[in-house]
Amino acid sequence: MRKFLQGRKTYIVATLMAMVALVDLVTGSISLVDFVQSDHIRILLDSIGLATLRAGVGSLKGGGV
C-alpha cells in the first residue's frame, strides 16, 4: 500500500478537493453563476494549483533542472 501511495498522495488530496468543490454543482444544488460566486471555485482552483505544484516538484525530482 505504501509503495502504491508513493508520489500519489498529493494528487489524491487534490482530486478529493476538486470533487468536494464540484459536488453541489453536479448535483444541481447550485447554479453555475452561484458556483462561480461562491468559495467552491476557490477550492477548485486551489486543488488545480496543488496538483500543478506537485507535478512541477515531481519533474524536478525526476531529473529536470
PDBQT receptor file of N, H, CA, C and O in Angstrom, charges set to zero:
ATOM      1  N   MET A   1       0.822  -1.196   0.000  1.00  0.00    +0.000 N 
ATOM      2  CA  MET A   1       0.000   0.000   0.000  1.00  0.00    +0.000 C 
ATOM      3  C   MET A   1       0.866   1.260   0.000  1.00  0.00    +0.000 C 
ATOM      4  O   MET A   1       0.585   2.222  -0.715  1.00  0.00    +0.000 OA
ATOM      5  N   ARG A   2       1.920   1.237   0.813  1.00  0.00    +0.000 N 
ATOM      6  H   ARG A   2       2.149   0.456   1.394  1.00  0.00    +0.000 HD
ATOM      7  CA  ARG A   2       2.809   2.393   0.884  1.00  0.00    +0.000 C 
ATOM      8  C   ARG A   2       3.471   2.663  -0.455  1.00  0.00    +0.000 C 
ATOM      9  O   ARG A   2       3.613   3.815  -0.864  1.00  0.00    +0.000 OA
ATOM     10  N   LYS A   3       3.870   1.610  -1.129  1.00  0.00    +0.000 N 
ATOM     11  H   LYS A   3       3.755   0.674  -0.796  1.00  0.00    +0.000 HD
ATOM     12  CA  LYS A   3       4.522   1.766  -2.426  1.00  0.00    +0.000 C 
ATOM     13  C   LYS A   3       3.532   2.343  -3.444  1.00  0.00    +0.000 C 
ATOM     14  O   LYS A   3       3.910   3.160  -4.284  1.00  0.00    +0.000 OA
ATOM     15  N   PHE A   4       2.283   1.923  -3.369  1.00  0.00    +0.000 N 
ATOM     16  H   PHE A   4       1.976   1.259  -2.688  1.00  0.00    +0.000 HD
ATOM     17  CA  PHE A   4       1.255   2.448  -4.269  1.00  0.00    +0.000 C 
ATOM     18  C   PHE A   4       1.040   3.941  -4.052  1.00  0.00    +0.000 C 
ATOM     19  O   PHE A   4       0.891   4.695  -5.014  1.00  0.00    +0.000 OA
ATOM     20  N   LEU A   5       1.022   4.371  -2.797  1.00  0.00    +0.000 N 
ATOM     21  H   LEU A   5       1.143   3.759  -2.015  1.00  0.00    +0.000 HD
ATOM     22  CA  LEU A   5       0.755   5.772  -2.473  1.00  0.00    +0.000 C 
ATOM     23  C   LEU A   5       1.955   6.688  -2.721  1.00  0.00    +0.000 C 
ATOM     24  O   LEU A   5       1.804   7.909  -2.759  1.00  0.00    +0.000 OA
ATOM     25  N   GLN A   6       3.130   6.112  -2.888  1.00  0.00    +0.000 N 
ATOM     26  H   GLN A   6       3.252   5.120  -2.857  1.00  0.00    +0.000 HD
ATOM     27  CA  GLN A   6       4.332   6.914  -3.077  1.00  0.00    +0.000 C 
ATOM     28  C   GLN A   6       4.201   7.787  -4.327  1.00  0.00    +0.000 C 
ATOM     29  O   GLN A   6       4.051   7.279  -5.438  1.00  0.00    +0.000 OA
ATOM     30  N   GLY A   7       4.261   9.103  -4.131  1.00  0.00    +0.000 N 
ATOM     31  H   GLY A   7       4.384   9.516  -3.229  1.00  0.00    +0.000 HD
ATOM     32  CA  GLY A   7       4.156  10.048  -5.230  1.00  0.00    +0.000 C 
ATOM     33  C   GLY A   7       2.740  10.344  -5.673  1.00  0.00    +0.000 C 
ATOM     34  O   GLY A   7       2.548  11.112  -6.615  1.00  0.00    +0.000 OA
ATOM     35  N   ARG A   8       1.739   9.763  -5.029  1.00  0.00    +0.000 N 
ATOM     36  H   ARG A   8       1.895   9.139  -4.264  1.00  0.00    +0.000 HD
ATOM     37  CA  ARG A   8       0.346   9.959  -5.434  1.00  0.00    +0.000 C 
ATOM     38  C   ARG A   8      -0.506  10.659  -4.381  1.00  0.00    +0.000 C 
ATOM     39  O   ARG A   8      -1.623  11.081  -4.682  1.00  0.00    +0.000 OA
ATOM     40  N   LYS A   9      -0.015  10.788  -3.180  1.00  0.00    +0.000 N 
ATOM     41  H   LYS A   9       0.892  10.445  -2.936  1.00  0.00    +0.000 HD
ATOM     42  CA  LYS A   9      -0.843  11.323  -2.094  1.00  0.00    +0.000 C 
ATOM     43  C   LYS A   9      -1.350  12.724  -2.389  1.00  0.00    +0.000 C 
ATOM     44  O   LYS A   9      -2.520  13.018  -2.140  1.00  0.00    +0.000 OA
ATOM     45  N   THR A  10      -0.507  13.582  -2.905  1.00  0.00    +0.000 N 
ATOM     46  H   THR A  10       0.443  13.343  -3.107  1.00  0.00    +0.000 HD
ATOM     47  CA  THR A  10      -0.918  14.954  -3.203  1.00  0.00    +0.000 C 
ATOM     48  C   THR A  10      -1.979  14.972  -4.292  1.00  0.00    +0.000 C 
ATOM     49  O   THR A  10      -2.936  15.743  -4.217  1.00  0.00    +0.000 OA
ATOM     50  N   TYR A  11      -1.813  14.128  -5.303  1.00  0.00    +0.000 N 
ATOM     51  H   TYR A  11      -1.035  13.502  -5.364  1.00  0.00    +0.000 HD
ATOM     52  CA  TYR A  11      -2.808  14.054  -6.371  1.00  0.00    +0.000 C 
ATOM     53  C   TYR A  11      -4.155  13.551  -5.843  1.00  0.00    +0.000 C 
ATOM     54  O   TYR A  11      -5.207  14.009  -6.290  1.00  0.00    +0.000 OA
ATOM     55  N   ILE A  12      -4.123  12.628  -4.912  1.00  0.00    +0.000 N 
ATOM     56  H   ILE A  12      -3.269  12.257  -4.550  1.00  0.00    +0.000 HD
ATOM     57  CA  ILE A  12      -5.362  12.118  -4.313  1.00  0.00    +0.000 C 
ATOM     58  C   ILE A  12      -6.070  13.223  -3.541  1.00  0.00    +0.000 C 
ATOM     59  O   ILE A  12      -7.284  13.387  -3.658  1.00  0.00    +0.000 OA
ATOM     60  N   VAL A  13      -5.308  13.985  -2.749  1.00  0.00    +0.000 N 
ATOM     61  H   VAL A  13      -4.322  13.852  -2.654  1.00  0.00    +0.000 HD
ATOM     62  CA  VAL A  13      -5.889  15.103  -1.989  1.00  0.00    +0.000 C 
ATOM     63  C   VAL A  13      -6.459  16.147  -2.942  1.00  0.00    +0.000 C 
ATOM     64  O   VAL A  13      -7.561  16.649  -2.718  1.00  0.00    +0.000 OA
ATOM     65  N   ALA A  14      -5.727  16.481  -3.998  1.00  0.00    +0.000 N 
ATOM     66  H   ALA A  14      -4.832  16.074  -4.180  1.00  0.00    +0.000 HD
ATOM     67  CA  ALA A  14      -6.201  17.479  -4.965  1.00  0.00    +0.000 C 
ATOM     68  C   ALA A  14      -7.481  17.001  -5.650  1.00  0.00    +0.000 C 
ATOM     69  O   ALA A  14      -8.398  17.791  -5.873  1.00  0.00    +0.000 OA
ATOM     70  N   THR A  15      -7.544  15.728  -5.981  1.00  0.00    +0.000 N 
ATOM     71  H   THR A  15      -6.799  15.086  -5.800  1.00  0.00    +0.000 HD
ATOM     72  CA  THR A  15      -8.758  15.177  -6.607  1.00  0.00    +0.000 C 
ATOM     73  C   THR A  15      -9.940  15.230  -5.655  1.00  0.00    +0.000 C 
ATOM     74  O   THR A  15     -11.047  15.585  -6.060  1.00  0.00    +0.000 OA
ATOM     75  N   LEU A  16      -9.720  14.884  -4.401  1.00  0.00    +0.000 N 
ATOM     76  H   LEU A  16      -8.821  14.595  -4.072  1.00  0.00    +0.000 HD
ATOM     77  CA  LEU A  16     -10.803  14.949  -3.412  1.00  0.00    +0.000 C 
ATOM     78  C   LEU A  16     -11.273  16.382  -3.206  1.00  0.00    +0.000 C 
ATOM     79  O   LEU A  16     -12.472  16.623  -3.063  1.00  0.00    +0.000 OA
ATOM     80  N   MET A  17     -10.339  17.344  -3.188  1.00  0.00    +0.000 N 
ATOM     81  H   MET A  17      -9.365  17.149  -3.305  1.00  0.00    +0.000 HD
ATOM     82  CA  MET A  17     -10.719  18.747  -3.063  1.00  0.00    +0.000 C 
ATOM     83  C   MET A  17     -11.586  19.183  -4.232  1.00  0.00    +0.000 C 
ATOM     84  O   MET A  17     -12.589  19.871  -4.044  1.00  0.00    +0.000 OA
ATOM     85  N   ALA A  18     -11.202  18.782  -5.438  1.00  0.00    +0.000 N 
ATOM     86  H   ALA A  18     -10.387  18.223  -5.591  1.00  0.00    +0.000 HD
ATOM     87  CA  ALA A  18     -11.974  19.145  -6.625  1.00  0.00    +0.000 C 
ATOM     88  C   ALA A  18     -13.360  18.508  -6.575  1.00  0.00    +0.000 C 
ATOM     89  O   ALA A  18     -14.349  19.149  -6.930  1.00  0.00    +0.000 OA
ATOM     90  N   MET A  19     -13.440  17.259  -6.139  1.00  0.00    +0.000 N 
ATOM     91  H   MET A  19     -12.637  16.738  -5.850  1.00  0.00    +0.000 HD
ATOM     92  CA  MET A  19     -14.741  16.586  -6.048  1.00  0.00    +0.000 C 
ATOM     93  C   MET A  19     -15.651  17.276  -5.040  1.00  0.00    +0.000 C 
ATOM     94  O   MET A  19     -16.841  17.454  -5.296  1.00  0.00    +0.000 OA
ATOM     95  N   VAL A  20     -15.098  17.664  -3.900  1.00  0.00    +0.000 N 
ATOM     96  H   VAL A  20     -14.130  17.520  -3.692  1.00  0.00    +0.000 HD
ATOM     97  CA  VAL A  20     -15.890  18.372  -2.883  1.00  0.00    +0.000 C 
ATOM     98  C   VAL A  20     -16.385  19.703  -3.433  1.00  0.00    +0.000 C 
ATOM     99  O   VAL A  20     -17.527  20.095  -3.190  1.00  0.00    +0.000 OA
ATOM    100  N   ALA A  21     -15.526  20.396  -4.172  1.00  0.00    +0.000 N 
ATOM    101  H   ALA A  21     -14.599  20.078  -4.369  1.00  0.00    +0.000 HD
ATOM    102  CA  ALA A  21     -15.907  21.696  -4.739  1.00  0.00    +0.000 C 
ATOM    103  C   ALA A  21     -17.003  21.548  -5.780  1.00  0.00    +0.000 C 
ATOM    104  O   ALA A  21     -17.870  22.415  -5.885  1.00  0.00    +0.000 OA
ATOM    105  N   LEU A  22     -16.982  20.465  -6.554  1.00  0.00    +0.000 N 
ATOM    106  H   LEU A  22     -16.277  19.761  -6.469  1.00  0.00    +0.000 HD
ATOM    107  CA  LEU A  22     -17.911  20.296  -7.670  1.00  0.00    +0.000 C 
ATOM    108  C   LEU A  22     -19.212  19.584  -7.315  1.00  0.00    +0.000 C 
ATOM    109  O   LEU A  22     -20.145  19.588  -8.118  1.00  0.00    +0.000 OA
ATOM    110  N   VAL A  23     -19.299  18.978  -6.147  1.00  0.00    +0.000 N 
ATOM    111  H   VAL A  23     -18.542  18.975  -5.494  1.00  0.00    +0.000 HD
ATOM    112  CA  VAL A  23     -20.466  18.147  -5.827  1.00  0.00    +0.000 C 
ATOM    113  C   VAL A  23     -21.774  18.941  -5.873  1.00  0.00    +0.000 C 
ATOM    114  O   VAL A  23     -22.767  18.438  -6.398  1.00  0.00    +0.000 OA
ATOM    115  N   ASP A  24     -21.804  20.141  -5.349  1.00  0.00    +0.000 N 
ATOM    116  H   ASP A  24     -20.998  20.549  -4.921  1.00  0.00    +0.000 HD
ATOM    117  CA  ASP A  24     -23.041  20.932  -5.376  1.00  0.00    +0.000 C 
ATOM    118  C   ASP A  24     -23.427  21.326  -6.794  1.00  0.00    +0.000 C 
ATOM    119  O   ASP A  24     -24.609  21.359  -7.136  1.00  0.00    +0.000 OA
ATOM    120  N   LEU A  25     -22.435  21.621  -7.610  1.00  0.00    +0.000 N 
ATOM    121  H   LEU A  25     -21.475  21.594  -7.332  1.00  0.00    +0.000 HD
ATOM    122  CA  LEU A  25     -22.715  21.993  -8.994  1.00  0.00    +0.000 C 
ATOM    123  C   LEU A  25     -23.240  20.794  -9.780  1.00  0.00    +0.000 C 
ATOM    124  O   LEU A  25     -24.204  20.916 -10.535  1.00  0.00    +0.000 OA
ATOM    125  N   VAL A  26     -22.615  19.660  -9.604  1.00  0.00    +0.000 N 
ATOM    126  H   VAL A  26     -21.831  19.561  -8.991  1.00  0.00    +0.000 HD
ATOM    127  CA  VAL A  26     -23.000  18.457 -10.339  1.00  0.00    +0.000 C 
ATOM    128  C   VAL A  26     -24.377  17.952  -9.918  1.00  0.00    +0.000 C 
ATOM    129  O   VAL A  26     -25.149  17.486 -10.756  1.00  0.00    +0.000 OA
ATOM    130  N   THR A  27     -24.688  18.042  -8.641  1.00  0.00    +0.000 N 
ATOM    131  H   THR A  27     -24.061  18.421  -7.960  1.00  0.00    +0.000 HD
ATOM    132  CA  THR A  27     -25.982  17.562  -8.159  1.00  0.00    +0.000 C 
ATOM    133  C   THR A  27     -27.110  18.549  -8.424  1.00  0.00    +0.000 C 
ATOM    134  O   THR A  27     -28.282  18.223  -8.233  1.00  0.00    +0.000 OA
ATOM    135  N   GLY A  28     -26.762  19.747  -8.861  1.00  0.00    +0.000 N 
ATOM    136  H   GLY A  28     -25.811  20.011  -9.016  1.00  0.00    +0.000 HD
ATOM    137  CA  GLY A  28     -27.791  20.737  -9.158  1.00  0.00    +0.000 C 
ATOM    138  C   GLY A  28     -28.234  21.547  -7.967  1.00  0.00    +0.000 C 
ATOM    139  O   GLY A  28     -29.228  22.269  -8.046  1.00  0.00    +0.000 OA
ATOM    140  N   SER A  29     -27.520  21.444  -6.865  1.00  0.00    +0.000 N 
ATOM    141  H   SER A  29     -26.713  20.857  -6.800  1.00  0.00    +0.000 HD
ATOM    142  CA  SER A  29     -27.875  22.216  -5.674  1.00  0.00    +0.000 C 
ATOM    143  C   SER A  29     -27.656  23.708  -5.877  1.00  0.00    +0.000 C 
ATOM    144  O   SER A  29     -28.357  24.531  -5.288  1.00  0.00    +0.000 OA
ATOM    145  N   ILE A  30     -26.675  24.055  -6.719  1.00  0.00    +0.000 N 
ATOM    146  H   ILE A  30     -26.106  23.386  -7.198  1.00  0.00    +0.000 HD
ATOM    147  CA  ILE A  30     -26.421  25.464  -7.019  1.00  0.00    +0.000 C 
ATOM    148  C   ILE A  30     -26.241  25.622  -8.527  1.00  0.00    +0.000 C 
ATOM    149  O   ILE A  30     -25.882  24.675  -9.228  1.00  0.00    +0.000 OA
ATOM    150  N   SER A  31     -26.491  26.812  -9.001  1.00  0.00    +0.000 N 
ATOM    151  H   SER A  31     -26.783  27.581  -8.432  1.00  0.00    +0.000 HD
ATOM    152  CA  SER A  31     -26.316  27.083 -10.429  1.00  0.00    +0.000 C 
ATOM    153  C   SER A  31     -24.854  27.417 -10.713  1.00  0.00    +0.000 C 
ATOM    154  O   SER A  31     -24.062  27.614  -9.791  1.00  0.00    +0.000 OA
ATOM    155  N   LEU A  32     -24.510  27.477 -11.976  1.00  0.00    +0.000 N 
ATOM    156  H   LEU A  32     -25.153  27.317 -12.726  1.00  0.00    +0.000 HD
ATOM    157  CA  LEU A  32     -23.140  27.797 -12.361  1.00  0.00    +0.000 C 
ATOM    158  C   LEU A  32     -22.751  29.188 -11.886  1.00  0.00    +0.000 C 
ATOM    159  O   LEU A  32     -21.627  29.398 -11.428  1.00  0.00    +0.000 OA
ATOM    160  N   VAL A  33     -23.665  30.132 -11.990  1.00  0.00    +0.000 N 
ATOM    161  H   VAL A  33     -24.578  29.961 -12.361  1.00  0.00    +0.000 HD
ATOM    162  CA  VAL A  33     -23.384  31.506 -11.533  1.00  0.00    +0.000 C 
ATOM    163  C   VAL A  33     -23.122  31.514 -10.031  1.00  0.00    +0.000 C 
ATOM    164  O   VAL A  33     -22.175  32.153  -9.571  1.00  0.00    +0.000 OA
ATOM    165  N   ASP A  34     -23.950  30.813  -9.267  1.00  0.00    +0.000 N 
ATOM    166  H   ASP A  34     -24.719  30.294  -9.641  1.00  0.00    +0.000 HD
ATOM    167  CA  ASP A  34     -23.738  30.734  -7.816  1.00  0.00    +0.000 C 
ATOM    168  C   ASP A  34     -22.421  30.037  -7.494  1.00  0.00    +0.000 C 
ATOM    169  O   ASP A  34     -21.723  30.413  -6.553  1.00  0.00    +0.000 OA
ATOM    170  N   PHE A  35     -22.092  29.030  -8.275  1.00  0.00    +0.000 N 
ATOM    171  H   PHE A  35     -22.660  28.724  -9.040  1.00  0.00    +0.000 HD
ATOM    172  CA  PHE A  35     -20.840  28.295  -8.078  1.00  0.00    +0.000 C 
ATOM    173  C   PHE A  35     -19.640  29.214  -8.256  1.00  0.00    +0.000 C 
ATOM    174  O   PHE A  35     -18.716  29.200  -7.443  1.00  0.00    +0.000 OA
ATOM    175  N   VAL A  36     -19.654  30.006  -9.309  1.00  0.00    +0.000 N 
ATOM    176  H   VAL A  36     -20.405  30.018  -9.970  1.00  0.00    +0.000 HD
ATOM    177  CA  VAL A  36     -18.538  30.908  -9.603  1.00  0.00    +0.000 C 
ATOM    178  C   VAL A  36     -18.417  31.989  -8.533  1.00  0.00    +0.000 C 
ATOM    179  O   VAL A  36     -17.314  32.452  -8.246  1.00  0.00    +0.000 OA
ATOM    180  N   GLN A  37     -19.527  32.391  -7.947  1.00  0.00    +0.000 N 
ATOM    181  H   GLN A  37     -20.423  32.015  -8.181  1.00  0.00    +0.000 HD
ATOM    182  CA  GLN A  37     -19.514  33.441  -6.929  1.00  0.00    +0.000 C 
ATOM    183  C   GLN A  37     -19.257  32.911  -5.522  1.00  0.00    +0.000 C 
ATOM    184  O   GLN A  37     -19.141  33.697  -4.581  1.00  0.00    +0.000 OA
ATOM    185  N   SER A  38     -19.167  31.601  -5.365  1.00  0.00    +0.000 N 
ATOM    186  H   SER A  38     -19.261  30.963  -6.129  1.00  0.00    +0.000 HD
ATOM    187  CA  SER A  38     -19.010  31.020  -4.028  1.00  0.00    +0.000 C 
ATOM    188  C   SER A  38     -17.553  30.635  -3.757  1.00  0.00    +0.000 C 
ATOM    189  O   SER A  38     -16.685  30.783  -4.617  1.00  0.00    +0.000 OA
ATOM    190  N   ASP A  39     -17.314  30.149  -2.565  1.00  0.00    +0.000 N 
ATOM    191  H   ASP A  39     -18.019  30.029  -1.867  1.00  0.00    +0.000 HD
ATOM    192  CA  ASP A  39     -15.978  29.665  -2.192  1.00  0.00    +0.000 C 
ATOM    193  C   ASP A  39     -15.624  28.364  -2.893  1.00  0.00    +0.000 C 
ATOM    194  O   ASP A  39     -14.464  27.953  -2.882  1.00  0.00    +0.000 OA
ATOM    195  N   HIS A  40     -16.605  27.712  -3.500  1.00  0.00    +0.000 N 
ATOM    196  H   HIS A  40     -17.547  28.046  -3.509  1.00  0.00    +0.000 HD
ATOM    197  CA  HIS A  40     -16.355  26.452  -4.201  1.00  0.00    +0.000 C 
ATOM    198  C   HIS A  40     -15.329  26.636  -5.320  1.00  0.00    +0.000 C 
ATOM    199  O   HIS A  40     -14.481  25.771  -5.539  1.00  0.00    +0.000 OA
ATOM    200  N   ILE A  41     -15.410  27.744  -6.012  1.00  0.00    +0.000 N 
ATOM    201  H   ILE A  41     -16.099  28.447  -5.834  1.00  0.00    +0.000 HD
ATOM    202  CA  ILE A  41     -14.484  27.980  -7.124  1.00  0.00    +0.000 C 
ATOM    203  C   ILE A  41     -13.059  28.148  -6.601  1.00  0.00    +0.000 C 
ATOM    204  O   ILE A  41     -12.108  27.715  -7.252  1.00  0.00    +0.000 OA
ATOM    205  N   ARG A  42     -12.905  28.767  -5.443  1.00  0.00    +0.000 N 
ATOM    206  H   ARG A  42     -13.677  29.118  -4.914  1.00  0.00    +0.000 HD
ATOM    207  CA  ARG A  42     -11.573  28.921  -4.853  1.00  0.00    +0.000 C 
ATOM    208  C   ARG A  42     -10.985  27.569  -4.478  1.00  0.00    +0.000 C 
ATOM    209  O   ARG A  42      -9.799  27.321  -4.695  1.00  0.00    +0.000 OA
ATOM    210  N   ILE A  43     -11.811  26.697  -3.915  1.00  0.00    +0.000 N 
ATOM    211  H   ILE A  43     -12.774  26.898  -3.738  1.00  0.00    +0.000 HD
ATOM    212  CA  ILE A  43     -11.350  25.357  -3.570  1.00  0.00    +0.000 C 
ATOM    213  C   ILE A  43     -10.944  24.597  -4.831  1.00  0.00    +0.000 C 
ATOM    214  O   ILE A  43      -9.933  23.894  -4.837  1.00  0.00    +0.000 OA
ATOM    215  N   LEU A  44     -11.722  24.736  -5.887  1.00  0.00    +0.000 N 
ATOM    216  H   LEU A  44     -12.543  25.306  -5.883  1.00  0.00    +0.000 HD
ATOM    217  CA  LEU A  44     -11.395  24.075  -7.146  1.00  0.00    +0.000 C 
ATOM    218  C   LEU A  44     -10.068  24.586  -7.704  1.00  0.00    +0.000 C 
ATOM    219  O   LEU A  44      -9.227  23.795  -8.131  1.00  0.00    +0.000 OA
ATOM    220  N   LEU A  45      -9.882  25.888  -7.701  1.00  0.00    +0.000 N 
ATOM    221  H   LEU A  45     -10.565  26.531  -7.354  1.00  0.00    +0.000 HD
ATOM    222  CA  LEU A  45      -8.631  26.462  -8.194  1.00  0.00    +0.000 C 
ATOM    223  C   LEU A  45      -7.447  26.087  -7.299  1.00  0.00    +0.000 C 
ATOM    224  O   LEU A  45      -6.339  25.873  -7.791  1.00  0.00    +0.000 OA
ATOM    225  N   ASP A  46      -7.678  26.010  -6.000  1.00  0.00    +0.000 N 
ATOM    226  H   ASP A  46      -8.578  26.184  -5.600  1.00  0.00    +0.000 HD
ATOM    227  CA  ASP A  46      -6.621  25.562  -5.084  1.00  0.00    +0.000 C 
ATOM    228  C   ASP A  46      -6.200  24.130  -5.395  1.00  0.00    +0.000 C 
ATOM    229  O   ASP A  46      -5.012  23.810  -5.374  1.00  0.00    +0.000 OA
ATOM    230  N   SER A  47      -7.162  23.282  -5.679  1.00  0.00    +0.000 N 
ATOM    231  H   SER A  47      -8.127  23.542  -5.696  1.00  0.00    +0.000 HD
ATOM    232  CA  SER A  47      -6.837  21.885  -5.982  1.00  0.00    +0.000 C 
ATOM    233  C   SER A  47      -6.053  21.768  -7.284  1.00  0.00    +0.000 C 
ATOM    234  O   SER A  47      -5.139  20.950  -7.388  1.00  0.00    +0.000 OA
ATOM    235  N   ILE A  48      -6.403  22.571  -8.265  1.00  0.00    +0.000 N 
ATOM    236  H   ILE A  48      -7.146  23.235  -8.181  1.00  0.00    +0.000 HD
ATOM    237  CA  ILE A  48      -5.656  22.574  -9.530  1.00  0.00    +0.000 C 
ATOM    238  C   ILE A  48      -4.233  23.079  -9.295  1.00  0.00    +0.000 C 
ATOM    239  O   ILE A  48      -3.278  22.527  -9.841  1.00  0.00    +0.000 OA
ATOM    240  N   GLY A  49      -4.095  24.119  -8.492  1.00  0.00    +0.000 N 
ATOM    241  H   GLY A  49      -4.872  24.567  -8.049  1.00  0.00    +0.000 HD
ATOM    242  CA  GLY A  49      -2.770  24.639  -8.172  1.00  0.00    +0.000 C 
ATOM    243  C   GLY A  49      -1.924  23.639  -7.410  1.00  0.00    +0.000 C 
ATOM    244  O   GLY A  49      -0.725  23.519  -7.661  1.00  0.00    +0.000 OA
ATOM    245  N   LEU A  50      -2.534  22.922  -6.485  1.00  0.00    +0.000 N 
ATOM    246  H   LEU A  50      -3.508  23.019  -6.281  1.00  0.00    +0.000 HD
ATOM    247  CA  LEU A  50      -1.820  21.909  -5.715  1.00  0.00    +0.000 C 
ATOM    248  C   LEU A  50      -1.312  20.793  -6.626  1.00  0.00    +0.000 C 
ATOM    249  O   LEU A  50      -0.166  20.364  -6.500  1.00  0.00    +0.000 OA
ATOM    250  N   ALA A  51      -2.144  20.330  -7.525  1.00  0.00    +0.000 N 
ATOM    251  H   ALA A  51      -3.075  20.679  -7.627  1.00  0.00    +0.000 HD
ATOM    252  CA  ALA A  51      -1.728  19.279  -8.453  1.00  0.00    +0.000 C 
ATOM    253  C   ALA A  51      -0.634  19.771  -9.394  1.00  0.00    +0.000 C 
ATOM    254  O   ALA A  51       0.295  19.026  -9.708  1.00  0.00    +0.000 OA
ATOM    255  N   THR A  52      -0.735  21.014  -9.843  1.00  0.00    +0.000 N 
ATOM    256  H   THR A  52      -1.489  21.619  -9.588  1.00  0.00    +0.000 HD
ATOM    257  CA  THR A  52       0.283  21.577 -10.726  1.00  0.00    +0.000 C 
ATOM    258  C   THR A  52       1.617  21.728  -9.997  1.00  0.00    +0.000 C 
ATOM    259  O   THR A  52       2.671  21.430 -10.558  1.00  0.00    +0.000 OA
ATOM    260  N   LEU A  53       1.569  22.187  -8.760  1.00  0.00    +0.000 N 
ATOM    261  H   LEU A  53       0.713  22.430  -8.304  1.00  0.00    +0.000 HD
ATOM    262  CA  LEU A  53       2.776  22.309  -7.960  1.00  0.00    +0.000 C 
ATOM    263  C   LEU A  53       3.437  20.955  -7.759  1.00  0.00    +0.000 C 
ATOM    264  O   LEU A  53       4.655  20.829  -7.878  1.00  0.00    +0.000 OA
ATOM    265  N   ARG A  54       2.642  19.954  -7.457  1.00  0.00    +0.000 N 
ATOM    266  H   ARG A  54       1.652  20.056  -7.360  1.00  0.00    +0.000 HD
ATOM    267  CA  ARG A  54       3.185  18.602  -7.255  1.00  0.00    +0.000 C 
ATOM    268  C   ARG A  54       3.802  18.065  -8.537  1.00  0.00    +0.000 C 
ATOM    269  O   ARG A  54       4.839  17.403  -8.494  1.00  0.00    +0.000 OA
ATOM    270  N   ALA A  55       3.187  18.337  -9.656  1.00  0.00    +0.000 N 
ATOM    271  H   ALA A  55       2.345  18.874  -9.690  1.00  0.00    +0.000 HD
ATOM    272  CA  ALA A  55       3.740  17.892 -10.934  1.00  0.00    +0.000 C 
ATOM    273  C   ALA A  55       5.079  18.571 -11.196  1.00  0.00    +0.000 C 
ATOM    274  O   ALA A  55       6.003  17.940 -11.710  1.00  0.00    +0.000 OA
ATOM    275  N   GLY A  56       5.191  19.844 -10.850  1.00  0.00    +0.000 N 
ATOM    276  H   GLY A  56       4.441  20.356 -10.432  1.00  0.00    +0.000 HD
ATOM    277  CA  GLY A  56       6.454  20.560 -11.021  1.00  0.00    +0.000 C 
ATOM    278  C   GLY A  56       7.552  20.008 -10.127  1.00  0.00    +0.000 C 
ATOM    279  O   GLY A  56       8.692  19.851 -10.566  1.00  0.00    +0.000 OA
ATOM    280  N   VAL A  57       7.223  19.717  -8.898  1.00  0.00    +0.000 N 
ATOM    281  H   VAL A  57       6.297  19.844  -8.542  1.00  0.00    +0.000 HD
ATOM    282  CA  VAL A  57       8.188  19.136  -7.966  1.00  0.00    +0.000 C 
ATOM    283  C   VAL A  57       8.614  17.756  -8.472  1.00  0.00    +0.000 C 
ATOM    284  O   VAL A  57       9.791  17.401  -8.411  1.00  0.00    +0.000 OA
ATOM    285  N   GLY A  58       7.662  16.992  -8.965  1.00  0.00    +0.000 N 
ATOM    286  H   GLY A  58       6.705  17.280  -9.015  1.00  0.00    +0.000 HD
ATOM    287  CA  GLY A  58       7.968  15.667  -9.483  1.00  0.00    +0.000 C 
ATOM    288  C   GLY A  58       8.883  15.717 -10.699  1.00  0.00    +0.000 C 
ATOM    289  O   GLY A  58       9.744  14.852 -10.861  1.00  0.00    +0.000 OA
ATOM    290  N   SER A  59       8.707  16.708 -11.544  1.00  0.00    +0.000 N 
ATOM    291  H   SER A  59       8.008  17.411 -11.412  1.00  0.00    +0.000 HD
ATOM    292  CA  SER A  59       9.562  16.805 -12.727  1.00  0.00    +0.000 C 
ATOM    293  C   SER A  59      10.985  17.218 -12.334  1.00  0.00    +0.000 C 
ATOM    294  O   SER A  59      11.945  16.794 -12.977  1.00  0.00    +0.000 OA
ATOM    295  N   LEU A  60      11.131  18.028 -11.301  1.00  0.00    +0.000 N 
ATOM    296  H   LEU A  60      10.351  18.373 -10.779  1.00  0.00    +0.000 HD
ATOM    297  CA  LEU A  60      12.468  18.391 -10.822  1.00  0.00    +0.000 C 
ATOM    298  C   LEU A  60      13.163  17.199 -10.191  1.00  0.00    +0.000 C 
ATOM    299  O   LEU A  60      14.361  16.988 -10.382  1.00  0.00    +0.000 OA
ATOM    300  N   LYS A  61      12.407  16.434  -9.447  1.00  0.00    +0.000 N 
ATOM    301  H   LYS A  61      11.434  16.606  -9.292  1.00  0.00    +0.000 HD
ATOM    302  CA  LYS A  61      12.955  15.261  -8.764  1.00  0.00    +0.000 C 
ATOM    303  C   LYS A  61      13.331  14.185  -9.784  1.00  0.00    +0.000 C 
ATOM    304  O   LYS A  61      14.278  13.427  -9.573  1.00  0.00    +0.000 OA
ATOM    305  N   GLY A  62      12.594  14.122 -10.878  1.00  0.00    +0.000 N 
ATOM    306  H   GLY A  62      11.824  14.738 -11.050  1.00  0.00    +0.000 HD
ATOM    307  CA  GLY A  62      12.813  13.085 -11.874  1.00  0.00    +0.000 C 
ATOM    308  C   GLY A  62      13.957  13.367 -12.843  1.00  0.00    +0.000 C 
ATOM    309  O   GLY A  62      14.154  12.600 -13.786  1.00  0.00    +0.000 OA
ATOM    310  N   GLY A  63      14.709  14.431 -12.643  1.00  0.00    +0.000 N 
ATOM    311  H   GLY A  63      14.549  15.054 -11.877  1.00  0.00    +0.000 HD
ATOM    312  CA  GLY A  63      15.867  14.674 -13.491  1.00  0.00    +0.000 C 
ATOM    313  C   GLY A  63      15.792  15.961 -14.278  1.00  0.00    +0.000 C 
ATOM    314  O   GLY A  63      16.504  16.129 -15.267  1.00  0.00    +0.000 OA
ATOM    315  N   GLY A  64      14.929  16.881 -13.845  1.00  0.00    +0.000 N 
ATOM    316  H   GLY A  64      14.350  16.745 -13.041  1.00  0.00    +0.000 HD
ATOM    317  CA  GLY A  64      14.827  18.169 -14.504  1.00  0.00    +0.000 C 
ATOM    318  C   GLY A  64      16.065  19.009 -14.259  1.00  0.00    +0.000 C 
ATOM    319  O   GLY A  64      17.183  18.520 -14.422  1.00  0.00    +0.000 OA
ATOM    320  N   VAL A  65      15.893  20.233 -13.880  1.00  0.00    +0.000 N 
ATOM    321  H   VAL A  65      14.984  20.630 -13.748  1.00  0.00    +0.000 HD
ATOM    322  CA  VAL A  65      16.966  21.204 -13.674  1.00  0.00    +0.000 C 
ATOM    323  C   VAL A  65      18.005  20.691 -12.796  1.00  0.00    +0.000 C 
ATOM    324  O   VAL A  65      18.982  21.388 -12.522  1.00  0.00    +0.000 OA
TER     325      VAL A  65
